[in-house]
Amino acid sequence: MTTLVTGAAGGIGSAMAEALEAAGHRVLRHDLRPSRNGGAMDLLGDLNDAAVCADVQALVDAERIDLVVAAHGIAGAEALATIAPSTTERIMGANTLSVFRLYDAVAPGLARRDGTFIAVASQAGLVGEANNGVYCASKFALIGWLRGIDRTRTAADPRIRMICPGATDTPLLQQAFQGMADSAGVTYEEILDGRQRQIPAGRLGRTTDLAAATVWLATLRAPRSLVAAVTGGEVLY
């Protein structure tokens, strides 16, 4: 199977790419910019740019890609009362609109090869979180988009799977927790401790947890769209 992973320079995306390679996939990587650790990307650019989406579409066809994993995204934890409109637009663009545009670009090629589209949402797209409203909205929108597609999709369309990670130990989560702490007037450590106490598994998630879920979802042939909440039991879905 040939796979494209977007956001492959990030903590979650890179772990997913590595796990898929270990499972036998030929993996191509995309991100907004090169990896900080020197890992090569096959394609760079903003997925809200029509020219970049055209490049992705051409890559999917040329390389006969049959699995696309949309693992890109940004944090944005801040109180609704103080978040700037420009920040709201940036979060919604990166986390929501770019996924819609990516799917529109790759769906025809995936459909021709009976392929699958996997997107990374969040448990913040299943339940609301304090001082994280815009980020929640960006992820709730992905779940709503999926449910809307379910109303009209046919057997000829690509399969769609959505992964909803819980609190996963990455630089993105650290940034989000710091934003929550700043908005609430508490310390980062207080936010971290409070969150860990809510997780039945007793720890933050690991990128390897999400990578394993991605490999598993890629094997499922059921045509119906699926949502997988990988949250350590904090949010059940």
N, C-alpha and C positions, 0 to 999 in steps of 0.2 A: 504494500500500500504506500502511496506517495502522499505526503502530508505537508501542509503549510501551517505554521504556527506564527500568529502575530503577537507582538509584545514579547518576543523571544529573548530580548536582552534583560527582561525583568526577572524577579525571583520566581514567580509562579510560571511564567511562560518558558523560562529556560529549563526549569525542572520538568515541565510537560514535554518539551522537545527531547530532552535526554531520555526520559522514560519511554517515549514512543520509539526512539531509535533503538533502545535496548530491546523493545518488543518486536523489532524487525522492520519498522517503517523507514522509508527514505524521507528525511525531514528537511524541508526548506524553511528558512527563518526570515521573519520580517520584524522591523521595529522602526520607531521614529528616528532613531540615531544609532550609531554603532554601540556595541556592548562595551561597558567599562572594563571588563576583564579581557578584552581583546578578541572575543568570539566573533566570527565572521557572520554577517547578515547577507542573505541573498537578495533582499530588497529593503530599501529605506524609504520613509516618507510618511506624511500625514494622510490617514485614510479618509479624512474629510475633503481631501483634494481630489477632484475628478480625474486628474491626470494620473495620480498614484493608483486610484482604483482601476483605471484602464490598464495600468501596468500589471496589477494583481490579476485581473481577468485574463490578460495575455499569458501570464505565467501559469495560471491554472490550466489553460488549454495546452500550452506548449509542453508542460511537464506532466500532463495527464494526472493532475492532482485529484484525489478522490476523498480526502478528508481535510477540512479547514478548521483550525482551532483558533478562535478569537480570544486571546488571553491578554490583550492590551487594556489599559485603563489607568486612571489616576485617582488619588485620594482627594478629599475636599471637605474635611470635617471642620465645620464652623457653624455658629448659631445663625439661624435665619435672619435674626434682627441685625446682624452686622455683616453678613456676607455680601460682597460687591456683585453687582449685576454681571460684570465682566468675568468674575470667577464662576458664577453660576453658568454662564454660557460656555466657558471652557470645560467645566465638568460634564455638562450635558453633551457637548460636542464629542469629547474624548470617550465617554463611557456609553453613550447611547446612539447618537446619530452616526458615528463612525461604524458601529456594528451593523446598523441598518444598511448603510452604504456598502459595506463589505459583503454582506449577504447578497444584496442585489447584484453585485459584480460577479460573485462566484457561483451563484445558484444555477445558472444555465449549464455551466461546465460540470458541476457536481451532479446535476440531474442526468446528464448524458452518461455518467459512469456509476449511477446508483450510489451516489456519495452521501456524506454526512457532514453537517455543520455543527460544531460544538462551540458554545459561547460561555465565557466566565461572567456570571452575574455576581451575586453576593447574598448572604443571609440578610443583609440590609435591604435586599429587594423582596424579602418575605415578611420582615417585621421592621417597624420603625426604630430609629436610634436617636437618643438625645444629642443635640448639637452636631447632627450629621444629616440634616434634612435634605439638602440638595443631592448629596451622594446617594441617599436612600431613593430619592426620586429618579435618579439616573438608572438605578438598578431595578426598581419596581417597573420602570418603563420597559425594560427588556422582558420581564415576565409577562407583562401585558401584551407586548408585541408578539411573543410566542403564542399566547392564547388566542390572539386575533388571527394569526396565520393558521392555527389549528382549525378555525372555522371554515377555511376555504381551501386548504391544501389538498392535493390529490396524491395518489400513489406514485405519480411520476416526479413529484417534487423531492428535493433532498430531505433526508431525515434531519431533524434538529434536536439537539440535546443541550440542556442548560445546567451548568455546575454553579451551585451557590455555596461558596466557601464561607465558613465561619471565620472567627478571628485567627488569622494565619500569620505566623512569625516571619514577616518580611519588612524591608525598609518602608514600603507603602503603609503597612499597618502602624509602624512606629510614628510615621508622619501623621496618620489619622488620629492616633491616641494623643499625640501632642496637641493637635488642634482641638480635640474634645477637652483636654485638660485646660488649655488656655481659655476656651469659651466658658468653662464651668468654674474657673478660678481655683483649681486644685492642681496637684502635681501629676506628672506623667505616671509615677509609681502608684498613685492612688487609683488612677484609671485602669492601669494594668492589673493591679491586685483585684479590684472589683470585678473586672471582666473574667479573670481566670476562675474566680469563685463561682461564676455562673455556668461554667462549662462542666458538665458531668464527667467528661473524660479527664478533667483535672489539669489540663495543659492547653496551651495554644496549639492550633493546627500547624502542621508542617507542610512545606511545599511538596514533599514526597507523597503525602496523603492525597493531595489533589492530582498529582501526576498519575498515581495508581488508578484513581477514579476515571481519569481521562482515557487511559489505556482500556479500561473495562467498557466504558461507554462506546468507544470506537468499535468494539466487537459486536454490539447489539444490533440486530437486524430488524427489530420491530419497527414498523412504519410510524407508529404513534410518537409524537413528541414527548420527551421525558425531561423532568427536572430532578436533579440529584442534589440534596442538601448535605454537604460534607462539613458538619459543624461541631463534631464532638458531642452531639446530643443536646447542644444549647437551643437549637431550633429544629423541630421535627417537621417534615413536609412529605 
